[in-house]
């Protein structure tokens, strides 16, 4: 498989461990365009902590960041 590099065109992108790890409360972060402020406001502290504790997300990427595209 050939990988390519690109630059992130969104203001912010969440890098999920697996698409199946998203919860109903995460829906605003999964839309196009994403609504990160709505997503953050909707989560409780426990839900926010669960993003890392349950290995749901890996990191956030910001506009213009170089990314390695593994699949399209």
N, C-alpha and C positions, 0 to 999 in steps of 0.2 A: 504494500500500500504506500502510495506517495503522499507525503505530508507537505503542506504549504504553510507559509507564514503570512500573516495579515495584520491589520491594525483594527482594534475594536472601534466600531462605529456608534455604539450606544454610550450614553452618559455613564452608565454603570451596569455591570452584568454579574450575576451571581453564578459561580461555578459549582454546580451540584455534583455530589458524589455519584448519584444515579437518578434518572428521571423519576423512578418510582418512589423516591424518598420524599417528594414534595407532599405537603398536607393541604387540606382545604384552606387553611389560613394563609397559605403561601400563594394562592391564586393571583393576587395583585402583582407579585414578582414574576409571574410566568406569562403575563399578557404581553402583547406587542402593540404599542409600547408598554413597557413595564411601569408600574406605579410604586416605586420603593417607599415613598413617604406614607402612602396608604397602607402598605404592607407592614411597615414598622409600627404604625399607630395601632393596627389591628391585633398585634401579638401581645400576649402577656409576657412578663419576665421569664416565666417557665418555658413558654413556647420559643422565645428568643434563645434561651440557653440550650434548648433541645436541638437547635440547628447544628451546634458543634458536638454536644454530648452524644447525640445519636448518629453522628457522622453524616448528616444530611448535606452540608455544604463544605466546600474546600477553601474557597477564597472569594474575593470580589475583584473584578477587573474594572479599570476606569478608562474613559474615552481616550483613544489614541494608543493604548497599551499594546505592545506587540503580543500576538497570540499565535500558537501553533494549531492549525486546523487539522484535526484528525479525520473528520468525516463531514460530509455535507448532506 
